[in-house]
Amino acid sequence: MRADTARKVTALMVAAGTLTGCSTPGVSTSGQAAPITTTAPAPPSASRSVAPDVSPSVAQSGAVNDDTGEIVGAHPVPVWNDAAGKAATRAATTAMTAFARPHLGYDSWWAALEPLMTYQAAVDYAGTDPANVPASKVTGPAVVTDATSVYLALVAVPTDVGRYTVLLVRTDGDSPWLVQRLEPPEGKD
């Protein structure tokens, strides 16, 4: 199996594990180095809503989440169509544009990037120093490279240092695509 394909399969498996709660905080399971940090990671904002871990059948009918007591309403099952693809490329481009700004101070950089990420991605990237981000701009249109799941998408985003692969996830048909991982071009970690 080619290295690119193996990385993509690993990333999809990590994202699937993250969606089902099978990740280990602080441990990189993508086979790549964790983001470069210069300080202890700050936790993601407390006001961030985290989707409860609810089975698809419960998400369709509505129920009470036993862990949170929250009433979970019915949510549409996502589909893959032109609108989903366009939303994925927009989300990846927006995230890479926010990420690829090494000239910004941390607070401004993080304020723009954090809302575009899953809770786990926010934990993983919270301590990243933007000055260590190798890319400084998006240079072309994003392209979906893998959409084998309606819940996951791999999107290639060209930058001034090469093509980043952005792993996006969504929890249902009404949820936005959120960044799970920003994978730099080989050799640009």
Backbone as CSV, one residue per row, in Angstrom:
resi,resn,N_x,N_y,N_z,CA_x,CA_y,CA_z,C_x,C_y,C_z
1,MET,0.859,-1.173,0.000,0.000,0.000,0.000,0.904,1.235,0.000
2,ARG,0.594,2.200,-0.840,1.386,3.423,-0.891,1.292,4.169,0.430
3,ALA,2.346,4.926,0.732,2.396,5.662,1.999,1.241,6.647,2.106
4,ASP,0.903,7.359,1.011,-0.209,8.322,1.052,-1.522,7.627,1.380
5,THR,-1.767,6.499,0.733,-3.003,5.763,0.961,-3.044,5.241,2.389
6,ALA,-1.912,4.735,2.870,-1.860,4.225,4.243,-2.143,5.335,5.236
7,ARG,-1.581,6.532,5.003,-1.837,7.662,5.905,-3.308,8.042,5.891
8,LYS,-3.922,8.048,4.716,-5.331,8.423,4.614,-6.220,7.410,5.320
9,VAL,-5.920,6.128,5.130,-6.697,5.088,5.792,-6.538,5.217,7.304
10,THR,-5.302,5.466,7.770,-5.064,5.637,9.201,-5.832,6.843,9.723
11,ALA,-5.802,7.941,8.969,-6.516,9.145,9.393,-8.014,8.893,9.482
12,LEU,-8.559,8.180,8.512,-9.983,7.858,8.559,-10.306,6.978,9.758
13,MET,-9.427,6.020,10.045,-9.657,5.139,11.195,-9.568,5.934,12.493
14,VAL,-8.624,6.864,12.594,-8.500,7.691,13.788,-9.748,8.537,13.960
15,ALA,-10.206,9.146,12.868,-11.408,9.976,12.955,-12.617,9.146,13.345
16,ALA,-12.724,7.966,12.774,-13.853,7.099,13.133,-13.773,6.729,14.606
17,GLY,-12.579,6.443,15.087,-12.394,6.141,16.505,-12.732,7.336,17.367
18,THR,-12.354,8.533,16.932,-12.659,9.743,17.671,-14.159,9.966,17.732
19,LEU,-14.857,9.718,16.617,-16.309,9.892,16.606,-16.993,8.921,17.556
20,THR,-16.388,7.761,17.781,-16.999,6.785,18.674,-16.363,6.792,20.053
21,GLY,-15.470,7.760,20.316,-14.872,7.881,21.642,-13.703,6.963,21.865
22,CYS,-13.064,6.475,20.835,-11.969,5.518,20.985,-10.614,6.180,20.800
23,SER,-10.429,7.385,21.286,-9.129,8.029,21.156,-8.490,8.168,22.523
24,THR,-7.191,8.333,22.521,-6.449,8.529,23.746,-5.939,9.952,23.757
25,PRO,-6.416,10.809,24.688,-5.981,12.196,24.703,-4.462,12.295,24.820
26,GLY,-3.885,13.225,24.046,-2.461,13.478,24.124,-1.599,12.522,23.335
27,VAL,-2.203,11.527,22.710,-1.433,10.551,21.945,-1.801,10.684,20.487
28,SER,-0.807,10.858,19.624,-1.058,10.935,18.191,-1.246,9.533,17.656
29,THR,-2.414,9.268,17.062,-2.689,7.944,16.510,-2.680,7.957,15.005
30,SER,-2.254,9.068,14.411,-2.269,9.156,12.954,-0.989,8.646,12.325
31,GLY,-0.012,8.289,13.134,1.247,7.859,12.580,2.150,9.038,12.264
32,GLN,1.701,10.250,12.512,2.485,11.448,12.273,2.802,12.104,13.614
33,ALA,3.782,12.966,13.609,4.145,13.688,14.819,2.993,14.580,15.239
34,ALA,2.837,14.737,16.549,1.809,15.628,17.073,2.192,17.059,16.722
35,PRO,1.222,17.984,16.743,1.536,19.377,16.435,2.638,19.916,17.341
36,ILE,3.450,20.826,16.833,4.548,21.415,17.577,3.966,22.322,18.646
37,THR,4.418,22.153,19.881,3.908,22.984,20.953,5.062,23.685,21.650
38,THR,4.761,24.862,22.190,5.772,25.603,22.919,5.364,25.823,24.361
39,THR,4.101,25.619,24.667,3.602,25.761,26.024,2.608,24.642,26.272
40,ALA,2.206,24.509,27.523,1.190,23.507,27.830,-0.099,23.897,27.119
41,PRO,-0.752,22.931,26.465,-1.972,23.259,25.733,-3.050,23.824,26.642
42,ALA,-3.686,24.872,26.170,-4.832,25.423,26.873,-6.044,24.605,26.474
43,PRO,-6.954,24.354,27.405,-8.134,23.582,27.019,-8.992,24.376,26.056
44,PRO,-9.750,23.685,25.201,-10.664,24.394,24.320,-11.666,25.179,25.149
45,SER,-12.285,26.153,24.533,-13.196,27.008,25.282,-14.303,26.180,25.921
46,ALA,-14.645,26.570,27.133,-15.640,25.836,27.907,-17.025,25.931,27.293
47,SER,-17.284,26.981,26.531,-18.616,27.144,25.959,-18.830,26.286,24.720
48,ARG,-17.801,25.594,24.275,-17.869,24.769,23.071,-18.861,23.630,23.288
49,SER,-19.773,23.449,22.375,-20.726,22.355,22.505,-20.097,21.090,21.940
50,VAL,-20.280,20.011,22.647,-19.742,18.729,22.225,-20.921,17.810,21.951
51,ALA,-20.938,17.244,20.764,-22.036,16.344,20.408,-22.001,15.120,21.309
52,PRO,-23.113,14.737,21.892,-23.132,13.548,22.733,-22.902,12.300,21.892
53,ASP,-22.357,11.273,22.532,-22.114,10.002,21.861,-23.424,9.218,21.874
54,VAL,-24.182,9.352,20.805,-25.504,8.754,20.715,-25.546,7.868,19.484
55,SER,-26.155,6.710,19.625,-26.244,5.798,18.491,-27.093,6.408,17.384
56,PRO,-26.855,5.998,16.110,-27.630,6.561,14.999,-29.135,6.404,15.170
57,SER,-29.598,5.268,15.748,-31.038,5.082,15.894,-31.630,6.082,16.883
58,VAL,-30.887,6.395,17.951,-31.355,7.391,18.909,-31.340,8.768,18.266
59,ALA,-30.290,9.059,17.481,-30.197,10.362,16.841,-31.356,10.584,15.875
60,GLN,-31.890,9.520,15.309,-32.995,9.660,14.374,-34.326,9.889,15.090
61,SER,-34.526,9.268,16.247,-35.829,9.332,16.891,-35.924,10.375,17.991
62,GLY,-34.800,10.779,18.559,-34.809,11.694,19.686,-34.908,10.897,20.973
63,ALA,-34.145,11.282,21.976,-34.113,10.564,23.239,-33.389,11.423,24.264
64,VAL,-33.258,10.893,25.477,-32.512,11.555,26.526,-31.148,10.890,26.625
65,ASN,-30.090,11.691,26.582,-28.738,11.177,26.729,-28.510,10.850,28.194
66,ASP,-28.186,9.577,28.502,-27.997,9.144,29.889,-26.831,9.853,30.572
67,ASP,-25.793,10.220,29.825,-24.619,10.861,30.417,-24.860,12.321,30.769
68,THR,-25.585,13.034,29.916,-25.756,14.475,30.120,-27.153,14.870,30.558
69,GLY,-28.137,13.990,30.351,-29.517,14.329,30.647,-30.135,15.226,29.593
70,GLU,-29.355,15.546,28.567,-29.815,16.425,27.496,-30.800,15.693,26.595
71,ILE,-31.848,16.391,26.196,-32.790,15.819,25.241,-32.169,15.956,23.861
72,VAL,-32.002,14.833,23.220,-31.394,14.799,21.909,-32.500,14.635,20.893
73,GLY,-32.671,15.656,20.066,-33.708,15.602,19.050,-33.277,14.780,17.852
74,ALA,-34.206,14.527,16.983,-33.906,13.782,15.772,-33.007,14.615,14.869
75,HIS,-32.031,13.985,14.253,-31.096,14.640,13.343,-31.078,13.869,12.040
76,PRO,-31.036,14.572,10.931,-31.018,13.864,9.651,-29.692,13.141,9.419
77,VAL,-29.794,12.000,8.800,-28.603,11.246,8.424,-27.933,12.012,7.289
78,PRO,-26.609,12.197,7.354,-25.945,12.925,6.277,-25.931,12.119,4.981
79,VAL,-25.859,12.831,3.885,-25.728,12.214,2.568,-24.525,12.857,1.892
80,TRP,-23.973,12.159,0.913,-22.892,12.754,0.136,-23.479,13.194,-1.194
81,ASN,-23.438,14.511,-1.439,-23.924,15.076,-2.684,-23.090,16.316,-2.994
82,ASP,-23.465,17.045,-4.039,-22.709,18.241,-4.416,-22.646,19.259,-3.281
83,ALA,-23.752,19.433,-2.589,-23.782,20.405,-1.496,-22.812,19.994,-0.382
84,ALA,-22.767,18.708,-0.053,-21.843,18.227,0.979,-20.396,18.431,0.542
85,GLY,-20.120,18.153,-0.737,-18.765,18.347,-1.250,-18.345,19.806,-1.229
86,LYS,-19.249,20.694,-1.628,-18.943,22.128,-1.610,-18.745,22.619,-0.172
87,ALA,-19.574,22.135,0.740,-19.432,22.522,2.144,-18.099,22.027,2.705
88,ALA,-17.692,20.824,2.316,-16.411,20.275,2.784,-15.242,21.095,2.251
89,THR,-15.259,21.440,0.973,-14.140,22.229,0.426,-14.113,23.632,1.034
90,ARG,-15.284,24.225,1.285,-15.326,25.537,1.951,-14.760,25.443,3.359
91,ALA,-15.166,24.405,4.101,-14.687,24.236,5.478,-13.176,24.033,5.512
92,ALA,-12.658,23.220,4.600,-11.212,22.966,4.567,-10.442,24.229,4.191
93,THR,-10.952,24.972,3.221,-10.284,26.210,2.804,-10.302,27.234,3.928
94,THR,-11.446,27.376,4.582,-11.563,28.317,5.701,-10.600,27.946,6.818
95,ALA,-10.525,26.654,7.144,-9.638,26.206,8.218,-8.166,26.419,7.854
96,MET,-7.792,26.066,6.631,-6.400,26.252,6.227,-6.037,27.733,6.151
97,THR,-6.961,28.573,5.736,-6.708,30.021,5.699,-6.471,30.537,7.119
98,ALA,-7.259,30.049,8.086,-7.079,30.444,9.484,-5.783,29.877,10.065
99,PHE,-5.426,28.658,9.677,-4.249,27.980,10.210,-2.946,28.553,9.640
100,ALA,-2.926,28.835,8.356,-1.697,29.244,7.662,-1.439,30.742,7.806
101,ARG,-1.303,31.185,9.044,-1.016,32.599,9.321,0.042,32.688,10.416
102,PRO,1.284,32.255,10.095,2.333,32.218,11.122,2.733,33.596,11.639
103,HIS,2.347,34.646,10.967,2.684,36.009,11.374,1.784,36.532,12.496
104,LEU,0.668,35.878,12.753,-0.266,36.341,13.787,0.199,35.946,15.182
105,GLY,-0.237,36.713,16.145,-0.044,36.329,17.536,-0.967,35.165,17.870
106,TYR,-0.619,34.426,18.894,-1.372,33.224,19.253,-2.854,33.497,19.476
107,ASP,-3.181,34.507,20.264,-4.583,34.736,20.636,-5.468,34.985,19.408
108,SER,-5.019,35.812,18.486,-5.796,36.079,17.263,-5.885,34.837,16.395
109,TRP,-4.757,34.147,16.253,-4.696,32.927,15.437,-5.658,31.874,15.980
110,TRP,-5.588,31.630,17.286,-6.402,30.587,17.913,-7.885,30.949,17.918
111,ALA,-8.211,32.222,18.099,-9.621,32.653,18.101,-10.291,32.355,16.760
112,ALA,-9.540,32.444,15.674,-10.102,32.150,14.355,-10.130,30.655,14.058
113,LEU,-9.164,29.917,14.561,-9.034,28.497,14.219,-9.888,27.569,15.084
114,GLU,-9.924,27.809,16.374,-10.585,26.875,17.289,-12.038,26.563,16.944
115,PRO,-12.870,27.531,16.569,-14.273,27.211,16.274,-14.461,26.296,15.065
116,LEU,-13.434,26.124,14.264,-13.518,25.303,13.058,-13.132,23.853,13.310
117,MET,-12.786,23.526,14.558,-12.243,22.211,14.902,-13.179,21.416,15.794
118,THR,-12.994,20.084,15.753,-13.682,19.230,16.715,-13.082,19.495,18.091
119,TYR,-13.748,19.031,19.106,-13.230,19.199,20.464,-11.845,18.567,20.588
120,GLN,-11.675,17.329,20.096,-10.388,16.647,20.216,-9.302,17.367,19.428
121,ALA,-9.617,17.858,18.238,-8.624,18.603,17.458,-8.227,19.873,18.201
122,ALA,-9.184,20.545,18.815,-8.871,21.754,19.576,-7.922,21.430,20.730
123,VAL,-8.140,20.307,21.389,-7.225,19.884,22.458,-5.834,19.629,21.864
124,ASP,-5.791,18.930,20.738,-4.511,18.568,20.118,-3.729,19.775,19.610
125,TYR,-4.403,20.790,19.091,-3.729,21.932,18.472,-3.626,23.157,19.378
126,ALA,-4.205,23.118,20.562,-4.274,24.293,21.433,-2.909,24.884,21.770
127,GLY,-1.887,24.073,21.891,-0.564,24.580,22.268,0.348,24.861,21.094
128,THR,-0.166,24.801,19.890,0.656,25.055,18.708,1.034,26.524,18.634
129,ASP,2.284,26.785,18.368,2.758,28.153,18.156,2.568,28.470,16.677
130,PRO,1.753,29.465,16.326,1.524,29.752,14.912,2.811,30.068,14.150
131,ALA,3.828,30.557,14.825,5.104,30.848,14.160,5.760,29.574,13.621
132,ASN,5.361,28.412,14.138,5.918,27.135,13.677,5.125,26.508,12.537
133,VAL,4.041,27.131,12.124,3.244,26.613,11.004,4.006,26.937,9.719
134,PRO,4.355,25.916,8.919,5.173,26.178,7.733,4.445,26.929,6.617
135,ALA,3.152,26.745,6.482,2.397,27.404,5.412,2.014,28.815,5.830
136,SER,1.983,29.723,4.848,1.567,31.084,5.158,0.390,31.560,4.309
137,LYS,-0.042,30.736,3.338,-1.234,31.103,2.584,-1.742,29.923,1.771
138,VAL,-3.034,29.963,1.485,-3.679,29.000,0.593,-3.459,29.526,-0.818
139,THR,-3.066,28.631,-1.745,-2.695,29.085,-3.087,-3.620,28.605,-4.206
140,GLY,-4.649,27.858,-3.887,-5.541,27.378,-4.939,-6.788,26.763,-4.352
141,PRO,-7.661,26.240,-5.211,-8.922,25.663,-4.747,-8.724,24.299,-4.071
142,ALA,-9.520,24.058,-3.067,-9.515,22.771,-2.360,-10.256,21.735,-3.192
143,VAL,-9.842,20.456,-3.033,-10.457,19.362,-3.778,-10.686,18.189,-2.818
144,VAL,-11.899,17.649,-2.811,-12.181,16.454,-2.012,-11.443,15.290,-2.659
145,THR,-10.621,14.587,-1.865,-9.855,13.451,-2.388,-10.405,12.115,-1.930
146,ASP,-11.212,12.123,-0.874,-11.809,10.877,-0.400,-13.091,11.204,0.345
147,ALA,-14.178,10.593,-0.077,-15.476,10.787,0.557,-16.178,9.437,0.655
148,THR,-15.450,8.429,1.146,-16.024,7.092,1.232,-17.012,6.950,2.381
149,SER,-17.064,7.928,3.263,-18.030,7.938,4.355,-18.783,9.259,4.312
150,VAL,-20.064,9.226,4.648,-20.831,10.474,4.689,-20.483,11.308,5.918
151,TYR,-19.725,10.731,6.844,-19.330,11.422,8.065,-17.907,11.972,8.008
152,LEU,-17.110,11.553,7.024,-15.706,11.944,6.924,-15.395,12.420,5.517
153,ALA,-14.460,13.347,5.411,-13.989,13.778,4.094,-12.517,14.148,4.204
154,LEU,-11.734,13.731,3.232,-10.357,14.182,3.098,-10.340,15.211,1.983
155,VAL,-9.774,16.370,2.281,-9.750,17.470,1.321,-8.315,17.953,1.162
156,ALA,-7.849,18.036,-0.077,-6.519,18.559,-0.382,-6.623,20.069,-0.568
157,VAL,-5.769,20.791,0.154,-5.742,22.255,0.061,-4.322,22.686,-0.288
158,PRO,-4.130,23.283,-1.474,-2.780,23.720,-1.849,-2.360,24.966,-1.063
159,THR,-1.102,24.961,-0.618,-0.545,26.110,0.101,0.801,26.456,-0.515
160,ASP,1.414,27.493,0.000,2.710,27.922,-0.509,3.842,26.949,-0.173
161,VAL,3.598,25.944,0.674,4.628,24.936,0.973,4.232,23.545,0.472
162,GLY,3.134,23.451,-0.232,2.657,22.165,-0.736,1.224,21.911,-0.313
163,ARG,0.764,20.720,-0.627,-0.640,20.369,-0.397,-0.850,19.799,1.005
164,TYR,-1.696,20.461,1.772,-2.142,19.939,3.069,-3.340,19.032,2.817
165,THR,-3.478,18.002,3.638,-4.673,17.166,3.619,-5.443,17.465,4.894
166,VAL,-6.689,17.879,4.724,-7.534,18.241,5.860,-8.561,17.134,6.049
167,LEU,-8.565,16.525,7.227,-9.558,15.518,7.577,-10.703,16.229,8.270
168,LEU,-11.889,16.125,7.689,-13.091,16.757,8.231,-14.059,15.693,8.721
169,VAL,-14.830,16.031,9.748,-15.868,15.137,10.250,-17.143,15.933,10.490
170,ARG,-18.258,15.214,10.488,-19.540,15.806,10.872,-20.332,14.728,11.594
171,THR,-21.230,15.154,12.473,-21.963,14.184,13.290,-23.323,13.816,12.716
172,ASP,-23.894,14.683,11.877,-25.182,14.379,11.260,-25.380,15.310,10.069
173,GLY,-26.522,15.201,9.426,-26.783,15.981,8.231,-26.927,17.472,8.462
174,ASP,-27.231,17.888,9.691,-27.359,19.315,10.003,-26.066,19.922,10.535
175,SER,-25.104,19.086,10.895,-23.870,19.573,11.518,-22.877,20.062,10.475
176,PRO,-22.104,21.072,10.837,-21.082,21.546,9.909,-19.894,20.585,9.874
177,TRP,-19.131,20.653,8.802,-17.866,19.928,8.740,-16.897,20.615,9.696
178,LEU,-16.231,19.823,10.532,-15.224,20.347,11.455,-13.897,19.649,11.199
179,VAL,-12.818,20.346,11.457,-11.475,19.804,11.250,-11.124,18.831,12.363
180,GLN,-10.683,17.655,11.965,-10.140,16.678,12.904,-8.612,16.691,12.844
181,ARG,-8.067,16.950,11.658,-6.614,16.923,11.486,-6.214,17.772,10.281
182,LEU,-5.098,18.487,10.416,-4.485,19.244,9.326,-3.145,18.580,9.052
183,GLU,-3.083,17.805,7.996,-1.901,17.012,7.693,-0.995,17.782,6.722
184,PRO,0.222,18.160,7.159,1.103,18.922,6.275,1.664,18.065,5.144
185,PRO,2.189,18.721,4.113,2.848,17.953,3.043,4.016,17.153,3.638
186,GLU,4.342,16.052,3.018,5.439,15.230,3.514,6.712,16.063,3.639
187,GLY,7.370,15.926,4.787,8.607,16.641,5.038,8.424,18.055,5.576
188,LYS,7.184,18.489,5.807,6.928,19.856,6.296,6.330,19.864,7.690
189,ASP,6.514,18.827,8.465,5.925,18.752,9.806,6.508,19.790,10.709
